[in-house]
Amino acid sequence: MLKNVILDILKLTRKPLNAKDINTELLNKGKKPNQTSIYRALERLEQENLILKINVNDSTAYYEEVKKKHHHLRCLNCNEIECVFDRNLDTEIEKSSLNLSNQGMKVFNYLINFDGLCIKCNN
């Protein structure tokens, strides 16, 4: 089933992929689905909470396996998306969430995306 192959690709990838990247990986595996089938499979995986859709710029969506809470950096030079894990930032966000809770609000989720340069482009 296409969605299982896509999920396997995302599990083995260390960074989020867009639909074009996923299509390339599928072609490398000898699969030749059309774009509509890929988007349908991605939508189903997202609805089943197996993958996360990330919108970091005006039009391109990226996808990754649901895993530990983290953030993303979009490289302004090469447009790659990198995962960012930062305990200090997470601690501060938890404090802010608690502060909002004390004010009568409830935070269910948050999303932080950085724009900058990846390690490769920054060197």
N, CA, C and O atoms as CSV, one atom per row, in Angstrom:
chain,resi,resn,atom,element,x,y,z
A,1,MET,N,N,0.840,-1.177,0.000
A,1,MET,CA,C,0.000,0.000,0.000
A,1,MET,C,C,0.891,1.248,0.000
A,1,MET,O,O,1.865,1.312,0.750
A,2,LEU,N,N,0.569,2.221,-0.822
A,2,LEU,CA,C,1.394,3.409,-1.011
A,2,LEU,C,C,1.653,4.147,0.293
A,2,LEU,O,O,2.777,4.580,0.546
A,3,LYS,N,N,0.625,4.294,1.124
A,3,LYS,CA,C,0.827,5.081,2.349
A,3,LYS,C,C,1.841,4.413,3.275
A,3,LYS,O,O,2.559,5.106,3.996
A,4,ASN,N,N,1.915,3.080,3.269
A,4,ASN,CA,C,2.901,2.388,4.102
A,4,ASN,C,C,4.322,2.612,3.591
A,4,ASN,O,O,5.257,2.759,4.378
A,5,VAL,N,N,4.474,2.635,2.270
A,5,VAL,CA,C,5.789,2.890,1.676
A,5,VAL,C,C,6.223,4.320,2.000
A,5,VAL,O,O,7.382,4.555,2.340
A,6,ILE,N,N,5.304,5.267,1.895
A,6,ILE,CA,C,5.620,6.667,2.214
A,6,ILE,C,C,5.994,6.800,3.684
A,6,ILE,O,O,6.957,7.492,4.015
A,7,LEU,N,N,5.246,6.148,4.568
A,7,LEU,CA,C,5.562,6.210,5.996
A,7,LEU,C,C,6.949,5.632,6.256
A,7,LEU,O,O,7.708,6.189,7.050
A,8,ASP,N,N,7.286,4.536,5.607
A,8,ASP,CA,C,8.629,3.957,5.761
A,8,ASP,C,C,9.704,4.929,5.300
A,8,ASP,O,O,10.744,5.051,5.947
A,9,ILE,N,N,9.469,5.620,4.192
A,9,ILE,CA,C,10.427,6.612,3.697
A,9,ILE,C,C,10.622,7.709,4.737
A,9,ILE,O,O,11.752,8.100,5.030
A,10,LEU,N,N,9.521,8.205,5.293
A,10,LEU,CA,C,9.619,9.291,6.278
A,10,LEU,C,C,10.277,8.820,7.571
A,10,LEU,O,O,10.955,9.607,8.232
A,11,LYS,N,N,10.093,7.563,7.943
A,11,LYS,CA,C,10.736,7.025,9.147
A,11,LYS,C,C,12.252,6.950,8.976
A,11,LYS,O,O,13.005,7.143,9.931
A,12,LEU,N,N,12.688,6.670,7.758
A,12,LEU,CA,C,14.118,6.504,7.501
A,12,LEU,C,C,14.836,7.813,7.195
A,12,LEU,O,O,16.064,7.847,7.112
A,13,THR,N,N,14.076,8.883,7.029
A,13,THR,CA,C,14.645,10.175,6.666
A,13,THR,C,C,14.858,11.012,7.910
A,13,THR,O,O,14.008,11.038,8.800
A,14,ARG,N,N,15.980,11.688,7.975
A,14,ARG,CA,C,16.302,12.494,9.153
A,14,ARG,C,C,15.767,13.915,9.079
A,14,ARG,O,O,15.910,14.689,10.026
A,15,LYS,N,N,15.148,14.257,7.947
A,15,LYS,CA,C,14.628,15.614,7.793
A,15,LYS,C,C,13.270,15.541,7.110
A,15,LYS,O,O,12.963,14.546,6.454
A,16,PRO,N,N,12.459,16.573,7.254
A,16,PRO,CA,C,11.165,16.595,6.561
A,16,PRO,C,C,11.344,16.615,5.046
A,16,PRO,O,O,12.305,17.186,4.531
A,17,LEU,N,N,10.412,15.989,4.346
A,17,LEU,CA,C,10.448,15.937,2.885
A,17,LEU,C,C,9.184,16.559,2.316
A,17,LEU,O,O,8.114,16.483,2.921
A,18,ASN,N,N,9.318,17.178,1.140
A,18,ASN,CA,C,8.124,17.665,0.443
A,18,ASN,C,C,7.641,16.568,-0.507
A,18,ASN,O,O,8.303,15.541,-0.653
A,19,ALA,N,N,6.510,16.776,-1.144
A,19,ALA,CA,C,5.923,15.756,-2.013
A,19,ALA,C,C,6.864,15.397,-3.173
A,19,ALA,O,O,6.926,14.237,-3.583
A,20,LYS,N,N,7.583,16.371,-3.692
A,20,LYS,CA,C,8.529,16.103,-4.783
A,20,LYS,C,C,9.642,15.176,-4.310
A,20,LYS,O,O,10.016,14.238,-5.014
A,21,ASP,N,N,10.177,15.442,-3.101
A,21,ASP,CA,C,11.220,14.581,-2.541
A,21,ASP,C,C,10.696,13.163,-2.321
A,21,ASP,O,O,11.391,12.184,-2.595
A,22,ILE,N,N,9.460,13.063,-1.821
A,22,ILE,CA,C,8.849,11.755,-1.583
A,22,ILE,C,C,8.683,11.009,-2.903
A,22,ILE,O,O,8.946,9.809,-2.983
A,23,ASN,N,N,8.247,11.722,-3.933
A,23,ASN,CA,C,8.107,11.110,-5.253
A,23,ASN,C,C,9.448,10.568,-5.758
A,23,ASN,O,O,9.508,9.472,-6.316
A,24,THR,N,N,10.508,11.330,-5.564
A,24,THR,CA,C,11.847,10.885,-5.968
A,24,THR,C,C,12.235,9.606,-5.234
A,24,THR,O,O,12.765,8.671,-5.834
A,25,GLU,N,N,11.968,9.574,-3.934
A,25,GLU,CA,C,12.283,8.379,-3.142
A,25,GLU,C,C,11.458,7.183,-3.610
A,25,GLU,O,O,11.961,6.061,-3.661
A,26,LEU,N,N,10.202,7.420,-3.950
A,26,LEU,CA,C,9.348,6.343,-4.456
A,26,LEU,C,C,9.889,5.811,-5.786
A,26,LEU,O,O,9.929,4.600,-6.002
A,27,LEU,N,N,10.302,6.711,-6.668
A,27,LEU,CA,C,10.883,6.305,-7.951
A,27,LEU,C,C,12.150,5.474,-7.732
A,27,LEU,O,O,12.397,4.502,-8.446
A,28,ASN,N,N,12.953,5.872,-6.729
A,28,ASN,CA,C,14.169,5.115,-6.400
A,28,ASN,C,C,13.834,3.704,-5.922
A,28,ASN,O,O,14.651,2.793,-6.057
A,29,LYS,N,N,12.644,3.524,-5.369
A,29,LYS,CA,C,12.193,2.210,-4.900
A,29,LYS,C,C,11.426,1.454,-5.984
A,29,LYS,O,O,10.884,0.380,-5.723
A,30,GLY,N,N,11.377,2.006,-7.200
A,30,GLY,CA,C,10.699,1.343,-8.299
A,30,GLY,C,C,9.193,1.559,-8.332
A,30,GLY,O,O,8.488,0.882,-9.080
A,31,LYS,N,N,8.691,2.497,-7.528
A,31,LYS,CA,C,7.263,2.821,-7.506
A,31,LYS,C,C,7.029,4.015,-8.426
A,31,LYS,O,O,7.879,4.900,-8.529
A,32,LYS,N,N,5.874,4.038,-9.095
A,32,LYS,CA,C,5.576,5.135,-10.020
A,32,LYS,C,C,4.156,5.665,-9.814
A,32,LYS,O,O,3.353,5.663,-10.747
A,33,PRO,N,N,3.840,6.117,-8.595
A,33,PRO,CA,C,2.495,6.663,-8.377
A,33,PRO,C,C,2.365,8.067,-8.957
A,33,PRO,O,O,3.365,8.757,-9.158
A,34,ASN,N,N,1.133,8.484,-9.226
A,34,ASN,CA,C,0.943,9.854,-9.687
A,34,ASN,C,C,0.873,10.783,-8.476
A,34,ASN,O,O,0.713,10.334,-7.341
A,35,GLN,N,N,0.995,12.078,-8.737
A,35,GLN,CA,C,1.018,13.080,-7.661
A,35,GLN,C,C,-0.259,13.031,-6.811
A,35,GLN,O,O,-0.201,13.173,-5.590
A,36,THR,N,N,-1.390,12.832,-7.452
A,36,THR,CA,C,-2.656,12.797,-6.717
A,36,THR,C,C,-2.646,11.672,-5.689
A,36,THR,O,O,-3.097,11.862,-4.559
A,37,SER,N,N,-2.141,10.514,-6.065
A,37,SER,CA,C,-2.073,9.380,-5.136
A,37,SER,C,C,-1.142,9.679,-3.967
A,37,SER,O,O,-1.423,9.305,-2.828
A,38,ILE,N,N,-0.040,10.351,-4.252
A,38,ILE,CA,C,0.897,10.719,-3.186
A,38,ILE,C,C,0.213,11.662,-2.200
A,38,ILE,O,O,0.283,11.452,-0.989
A,39,TYR,N,N,-0.447,12.699,-2.713
A,39,TYR,CA,C,-1.106,13.658,-1.820
A,39,TYR,C,C,-2.237,13.001,-1.029
A,39,TYR,O,O,-2.442,13.328,0.140
A,40,ARG,N,N,-2.966,12.087,-1.648
A,40,ARG,CA,C,-4.032,11.371,-0.935
A,40,ARG,C,C,-3.456,10.526,0.203
A,40,ARG,O,O,-3.995,10.500,1.309
A,41,ALA,N,N,-2.365,9.845,-0.085
A,41,ALA,CA,C,-1.717,9.019,0.940
A,41,ALA,C,C,-1.182,9.890,2.076
A,41,ALA,O,O,-1.311,9.536,3.248
A,42,LEU,N,N,-0.584,11.024,1.728
A,42,LEU,CA,C,-0.079,11.946,2.756
A,42,LEU,C,C,-1.227,12.476,3.618
A,42,LEU,O,O,-1.099,12.576,4.838
A,43,GLU,N,N,-2.329,12.808,2.986
A,43,GLU,CA,C,-3.493,13.307,3.721
A,43,GLU,C,C,-4.018,12.249,4.699
A,43,GLU,O,O,-4.347,12.560,5.844
A,44,ARG,N,N,-4.093,10.992,4.234
A,44,ARG,CA,C,-4.561,9.916,5.118
A,44,ARG,C,C,-3.608,9.704,6.289
A,44,ARG,O,O,-4.048,9.523,7.424
A,45,LEU,N,N,-2.312,9.727,6.017
A,45,LEU,CA,C,-1.324,9.557,7.087
A,45,LEU,C,C,-1.417,10.686,8.109
A,45,LEU,O,O,-1.278,10.465,9.312
A,46,GLU,N,N,-1.651,11.889,7.615
A,46,GLU,CA,C,-1.805,13.034,8.520
A,46,GLU,C,C,-3.071,12.889,9.357
A,46,GLU,O,O,-3.046,13.158,10.558
A,47,GLN,N,N,-4.174,12.470,8.746
A,47,GLN,CA,C,-5.434,12.275,9.467
A,47,GLN,C,C,-5.313,11.187,10.530
A,47,GLN,O,O,-5.977,11.247,11.566
A,48,GLU,N,N,-4.470,10.201,10.272
A,48,GLU,CA,C,-4.255,9.112,11.228
A,48,GLU,C,C,-3.195,9.473,12.272
A,48,GLU,O,O,-2.823,8.639,13.098
A,49,ASN,N,N,-2.706,10.731,12.231
A,49,ASN,CA,C,-1.694,11.237,13.167
A,49,ASN,C,C,-0.396,10.433,13.127
A,49,ASN,O,O,0.278,10.281,14.146
A,50,LEU,N,N,-0.050,9.921,11.946
A,50,LEU,CA,C,1.199,9.196,11.776
A,50,LEU,C,C,2.299,10.089,11.229
A,50,LEU,O,O,3.486,9.817,11.410
A,51,ILE,N,N,1.888,11.167,10.551
A,51,ILE,CA,C,2.858,12.134,10.047
A,51,ILE,C,C,2.384,13.542,10.404
A,51,ILE,O,O,1.219,13.772,10.730
A,52,LEU,N,N,3.323,14.460,10.329
A,52,LEU,CA,C,3.045,15.865,10.598
A,52,LEU,C,C,3.302,16.656,9.329
A,52,LEU,O,O,4.328,16.481,8.671
A,53,LYS,N,N,2.361,17.528,8.990
A,53,LYS,CA,C,2.520,18.424,7.847
A,53,LYS,C,C,3.084,19.734,8.367
A,53,LYS,O,O,2.563,20.310,9.322
A,54,ILE,N,N,4.150,20.201,7.732
A,54,ILE,CA,C,4.836,21.415,8.165
A,54,ILE,C,C,4.777,22.431,7.039
A,54,ILE,O,O,5.233,22.163,5.927
A,55,ASN,N,N,4.222,23.585,7.325
A,55,ASN,CA,C,4.203,24.681,6.361
A,55,ASN,C,C,5.185,25.737,6.846
A,55,ASN,O,O,4.938,26.409,7.847
A,56,VAL,N,N,6.297,25.880,6.135
A,56,VAL,CA,C,7.321,26.819,6.585
A,56,VAL,C,C,7.546,27.993,5.644
A,56,VAL,O,O,8.278,28.927,5.971
A,57,ASN,N,N,6.927,27.945,4.500
A,57,ASN,CA,C,7.021,29.092,3.610
A,57,ASN,C,C,5.695,29.265,2.892
A,57,ASN,O,O,4.688,28.677,3.286
A,58,ASP,N,N,5.693,30.048,1.867
A,58,ASP,CA,C,4.432,30.434,1.239
A,58,ASP,C,C,3.633,29.284,0.639
A,58,ASP,O,O,2.404,29.318,0.699
A,59,SER,N,N,4.269,28.271,0.064
A,59,SER,CA,C,3.463,27.275,-0.635
A,59,SER,C,C,3.893,25.824,-0.456
A,59,SER,O,O,3.078,24.929,-0.682
A,60,THR,N,N,5.106,25.554,-0.069
A,60,THR,CA,C,5.584,24.182,-0.009
A,60,THR,C,C,5.324,23.565,1.349
A,60,THR,O,O,5.734,24.107,2.375
A,61,ALA,N,N,4.641,22.429,1.355
A,61,ALA,CA,C,4.409,21.681,2.591
A,61,ALA,C,C,5.460,20.579,2.686
A,61,ALA,O,O,5.825,19.959,1.688
A,62,TYR,N,N,5.931,20.354,3.892
A,62,TYR,CA,C,6.878,19.277,4.173
A,62,TYR,C,C,6.211,18.304,5.124
A,62,TYR,O,O,5.289,18.665,5.856
A,63,TYR,N,N,6.682,17.070,5.107
A,63,TYR,CA,C,6.081,16.021,5.915
A,63,TYR,C,C,7.171,15.260,6.653
A,63,TYR,O,O,8.276,15.068,6.146
A,64,GLU,N,N,6.830,14.830,7.869
A,64,GLU,CA,C,7.752,14.008,8.638
A,64,GLU,C,C,6.962,13.090,9.547
A,64,GLU,O,O,5.792,13.333,9.844
A,65,GLU,N,N,7.621,12.037,9.981
A,65,GLU,CA,C,7.001,11.122,10.932
A,65,GLU,C,C,6.757,11.866,12.242
A,65,GLU,O,O,7.574,12.691,12.650
A,66,VAL,N,N,5.639,11.578,12.899
A,66,VAL,CA,C,5.372,12.181,14.203
A,66,VAL,C,C,6.391,11.619,15.179
A,66,VAL,O,O,6.537,10.405,15.320
A,67,LYS,N,N,7.089,12.519,15.846
A,67,LYS,CA,C,8.092,12.112,16.828
A,67,LYS,C,C,8.168,13.162,17.918
A,67,LYS,O,O,7.317,14.048,17.996
A,68,LYS,N,N,9.170,13.067,18.746
A,68,LYS,CA,C,9.346,13.989,19.859
A,68,LYS,C,C,9.185,15.443,19.397
A,68,LYS,O,O,9.635,15.813,18.313
A,69,LYS,N,N,8.540,16.254,20.234
A,69,LYS,CA,C,8.309,17.665,19.910
A,69,LYS,C,C,9.630,18.349,19.577
A,69,LYS,O,O,10.614,18.240,20.310
A,70,HIS,N,N,9.622,19.045,18.469
A,70,HIS,CA,C,10.798,19.785,18.052
A,70,HIS,C,C,10.364,20.919,17.126
A,70,HIS,O,O,9.178,21.079,16.838
A,71,HIS,N,N,11.322,21.690,16.671
A,71,HIS,CA,C,11.059,22.856,15.848
A,71,HIS,C,C,11.798,22.677,14.523
A,71,HIS,O,O,12.445,21.653,14.302
A,72,HIS,N,N,11.703,23.663,13.653
A,72,HIS,CA,C,12.328,23.551,12.333
A,72,HIS,C,C,13.026,24.842,11.942
A,72,HIS,O,O,12.616,25.939,12.322
A,73,LEU,N,N,14.091,24.677,11.171
A,73,LEU,CA,C,14.796,25.808,10.575
A,73,LEU,C,C,14.740,25.635,9.063
A,73,LEU,O,O,15.107,24.590,8.526
A,74,ARG,N,N,14.278,26.674,8.395
A,74,ARG,CA,C,14.286,26.680,6.929
A,74,ARG,C,C,15.490,27.491,6.487
A,74,ARG,O,O,15.620,28.667,6.824
A,75,CYS,N,N,16.366,26.852,5.731
A,75,CYS,CA,C,17.550,27.538,5.233
A,75,CYS,C,C,17.145,28.500,4.119
A,75,CYS,O,O,16.532,28.099,3.129
A,76,LEU,N,N,17.489,29.750,4.290
A,76,LEU,CA,C,17.143,30.771,3.300
A,76,LEU,C,C,18.014,30.687,2.052
A,76,LEU,O,O,17.720,31.321,1.039
A,77,ASN,N,N,19.084,29.904,2.127
A,77,ASN,CA,C,19.964,29.758,0.975
A,77,ASN,C,C,19.584,28.553,0.107
A,77,ASN,O,O,19.428,28.684,-1.107
A,78,CYS,N,N,19.435,27.370,0.738
A,78,CYS,CA,C,19.176,26.146,-0.049
A,78,CYS,C,C,17.750,25.618,0.125
A,78,CYS,O,O,17.378,24.633,-0.512
A,79,ASN,N,N,16.955,26.257,0.974
A,79,ASN,CA,C,15.557,25.878,1.232
A,79,ASN,C,C,15.377,24.531,1.911
A,79,ASN,O,O,14.255,24.029,1.976
A,80,GLU,N,N,16.446,23.931,2.417
A,80,GLU,CA,C,16.313,22.681,3.171
A,80,GLU,C,C,15.634,22.974,4.509
A,80,GLU,O,O,15.741,24.074,5.051
A,81,ILE,N,N,14.939,21.973,5.022
A,81,ILE,CA,C,14.301,22.077,6.329
A,81,ILE,C,C,15.072,21.187,7.289
A,81,ILE,O,O,15.262,20.001,7.024
A,82,GLU,N,N,15.511,21.749,8.391
A,82,GLU,CA,C,16.257,20.995,9.397
A,82,GLU,C,C,15.441,20.923,10.682
A,82,GLU,O,O,14.757,21.881,11.042
A,83,CYS,N,N,15.511,19.792,11.370
A,83,CYS,CA,C,14.865,19.644,12.672
A,83,CYS,C,C,15.747,20.305,13.724
A,83,CYS,O,O,16.972,20.184,13.684
A,84,VAL,N,N,15.121,21.002,14.660
A,84,VAL,CA,C,15.828,21.701,15.729
A,84,VAL,C,C,15.322,21.175,17.064
A,84,VAL,O,O,14.133,21.274,17.367
A,85,PHE,N,N,16.221,20.618,17.855
A,85,PHE,CA,C,15.893,20.150,19.200
A,85,PHE,C,C,16.611,21.062,20.181
A,85,PHE,O,O,17.836,21.174,20.137
A,86,ASP,N,N,15.869,21.714,21.065
A,86,ASP,CA,C,16.462,22.657,22.011
A,86,ASP,C,C,15.705,22.585,23.331
A,86,ASP,O,O,14.605,23.123,23.449
A,87,ARG,N,N,16.286,21.928,24.315
A,87,ARG,CA,C,15.627,21.774,25.626
A,87,ARG,C,C,15.361,23.122,26.302
A,87,ARG,O,O,14.319,23.312,26.930
A,88,ASN,N,N,16.308,24.056,26.171
A,88,ASN,CA,C,16.124,25.364,26.805
A,88,ASN,C,C,14.902,26.077,26.242
A,88,ASN,O,O,14.117,26.656,26.994
A,89,LEU,N,N,14.741,26.039,24.933
A,89,LEU,CA,C,13.590,26.666,24.301
A,89,LEU,C,C,12.303,25.983,24.757
A,89,LEU,O,O,11.317,26.650,25.071
A,90,ASP,N,N,12.318,24.655,24.790
A,90,ASP,CA,C,11.129,23.910,25.230
A,90,ASP,C,C,10.762,24.245,26.671
A,90,ASP,O,O,9.583,24.376,27.001
A,91,THR,N,N,11.774,24.383,27.530
A,91,THR,CA,C,11.522,24.742,28.933
A,91,THR,C,C,10.864,26.113,29.029
A,91,THR,O,O,9.923,26.296,29.800
A,92,GLU,N,N,11.349,27.071,28.256
A,92,GLU,CA,C,10.779,28.415,28.269
A,92,GLU,C,C,9.341,28.414,27.734
A,92,GLU,O,O,8.481,29.133,28.242
A,93,ILE,N,N,9.096,27.614,26.724
A,93,ILE,CA,C,7.737,27.519,26.172
A,93,ILE,C,C,6.795,26.909,27.202
A,93,ILE,O,O,5.660,27.360,27.350
A,94,GLU,N,N,7.260,25.886,27.915
A,94,GLU,CA,C,6.438,25.284,28.969
A,94,GLU,C,C,6.111,26.307,30.045
A,94,GLU,O,O,4.986,26.343,30.544
A,95,LYS,N,N,7.085,27.142,30.410
A,95,LYS,CA,C,6.845,28.208,31.395
A,95,LYS,C,C,5.804,29.188,30.865
A,95,LYS,O,O,4.903,29.598,31.597
A,96,SER,N,N,5.928,29.563,29.594
A,96,SER,CA,C,4.962,30.484,28.995
A,96,SER,C,C,3.571,29.869,28.959
A,96,SER,O,O,2.581,30.554,29.218
A,97,SER,N,N,3.492,28.581,28.639
A,97,SER,CA,C,2.200,27.892,28.619
A,97,SER,C,C,1.568,27.885,30.000
A,97,SER,O,O,0.363,28.095,30.141
A,98,LEU,N,N,2.373,27.646,31.005
A,98,LEU,CA,C,1.870,27.673,32.383
A,98,LEU,C,C,1.393,29.070,32.749
A,98,LEU,O,O,0.351,29.225,33.387
A,99,ASN,N,N,2.153,30.091,32.345
A,99,ASN,CA,C,1.758,31.478,32.596
A,99,ASN,C,C,0.418,31.786,31.932
A,99,ASN,O,O,-0.444,32.420,32.541
A,100,LEU,N,N,0.239,31.346,30.699
A,100,LEU,CA,C,-1.035,31.554,30.001
A,100,LEU,C,C,-2.168,30.810,30.701
A,100,LEU,O,O,-3.292,31.305,30.789
A,101,SER,N,N,-1.860,29.633,31.190
A,101,SER,CA,C,-2.857,28.849,31.927
A,101,SER,C,C,-3.293,29.593,33.185
A,101,SER,O,O,-4.473,29.596,33.534
A,102,ASN,N,N,-2.341,30.219,33.860
A,102,ASN,CA,C,-2.648,30.993,35.066
A,102,ASN,C,C,-3.505,32.212,34.753
A,102,ASN,O,O,-4.156,32.765,35.640
A,103,GLN,N,N,-3.504,32.631,33.484
A,103,GLN,CA,C,-4.322,33.754,33.055
A,103,GLN,C,C,-5.674,33.292,32.516
A,103,GLN,O,O,-6.466,34.100,32.029
A,104,GLY,N,N,-5.931,31.980,32.607
A,104,GLY,CA,C,-7.215,31.453,32.178
A,104,GLY,C,C,-7.240,30.905,30.760
A,104,GLY,O,O,-8.302,30.530,30.263
A,105,MET,N,N,-6.090,30.852,30.103
A,105,MET,CA,C,-6.027,30.317,28.738
A,105,MET,C,C,-5.503,28.885,28.783
A,105,MET,O,O,-4.950,28.452,29.794
A,106,LYS,N,N,-5.678,28.157,27.689
A,106,LYS,CA,C,-5.165,26.791,27.604
A,106,LYS,C,C,-4.474,26.594,26.267
A,106,LYS,O,O,-5.078,26.788,25.213
A,107,VAL,N,N,-3.206,26.207,26.313
A,107,VAL,CA,C,-2.418,25.961,25.113
A,107,VAL,C,C,-2.470,24.467,24.806
A,107,VAL,O,O,-2.148,23.644,25.663
A,108,PHE,N,N,-2.872,24.119,23.588
A,108,PHE,CA,C,-2.911,22.725,23.165
A,108,PHE,C,C,-1.706,22.359,22.316
A,108,PHE,O,O,-1.236,21.222,22.350
A,109,ASN,N,N,-1.214,23.316,21.564
A,109,ASN,CA,C,-0.110,23.032,20.663
A,109,ASN,C,C,0.575,24.342,20.308
A,109,ASN,O,O,0.005,25.419,20.488
A,110,TYR,N,N,1.771,24.247,19.816
A,110,TYR,CA,C,2.488,25.422,19.337
A,110,TYR,C,C,3.431,24.972,18.225
A,110,TYR,O,O,3.760,23.791,18.107
A,111,LEU,N,N,3.856,25.932,17.419
A,111,LEU,CA,C,4.737,25.637,16.303
A,111,LEU,C,C,5.727,26.778,16.163
A,111,LEU,O,O,5.340,27.942,16.055
A,112,ILE,N,N,7.000,26.439,16.164
A,112,ILE,CA,C,8.040,27.444,15.987
A,112,ILE,C,C,8.892,27.049,14.791
A,112,ILE,O,O,9.444,25.950,14.742
A,113,ASN,N,N,8.990,27.951,13.837
A,113,ASN,CA,C,9.833,27.747,12.662
A,113,ASN,C,C,10.836,28.888,12.585
A,113,ASN,O,O,10.474,30.060,12.677
A,114,PHE,N,N,12.088,28.529,12.417
A,114,PHE,CA,C,13.150,29.511,12.275
A,114,PHE,C,C,13.505,29.654,10.800
A,114,PHE,O,O,13.477,28.671,10.059
A,115,ASP,N,N,13.836,30.856,10.373
A,115,ASP,CA,C,14.416,31.110,9.067
A,115,ASP,C,C,15.859,31.508,9.303
A,115,ASP,O,O,16.135,32.371,10.137
A,116,GLY,N,N,16.777,30.897,8.586
A,116,GLY,CA,C,18.203,31.210,8.772
A,116,GLY,C,C,19.033,30.431,7.795
A,116,GLY,O,O,18.611,30.191,6.664
A,117,LEU,N,N,20.230,30.026,8.225
A,117,LEU,CA,C,21.123,29.247,7.401
A,117,LEU,C,C,21.395,27.901,8.064
A,117,LEU,O,O,21.648,27.826,9.266
A,118,CYS,N,N,21.340,26.845,7.267
A,118,CYS,CA,C,21.667,25.521,7.792
A,118,CYS,C,C,23.171,25.449,8.030
A,118,CYS,O,O,23.910,26.355,7.646
A,119,ILE,N,N,23.616,24.376,8.658
A,119,ILE,CA,C,25.045,24.218,8.973
A,119,ILE,C,C,25.889,24.264,7.701
A,119,ILE,O,O,26.929,24.922,7.659
A,120,LYS,N,N,25.431,23.556,6.662
A,120,LYS,CA,C,26.194,23.486,5.405
A,120,LYS,C,C,26.347,24.877,4.777
A,120,LYS,O,O,27.441,25.244,4.348
A,121,CYS,N,N,25.266,25.647,4.723
A,121,CYS,CA,C,25.321,26.966,4.076
A,121,CYS,C,C,26.002,28.012,4.962
A,121,CYS,O,O,26.498,29.020,4.460
A,122,ASN,N,N,26.025,27.781,6.247
A,122,ASN,CA,C,26.640,28.741,7.158
A,122,ASN,C,C,28.154,28.601,7.201
A,122,ASN,O,O,28.838,29.490,7.707
A,123,ASN,N,N,28.685,27.509,6.684
A,123,ASN,CA,C,30.152,27.293,6.692
A,123,ASN,C,C,30.828,27.919,5.510
A,123,ASN,O,O,32.048,27.826,5.375
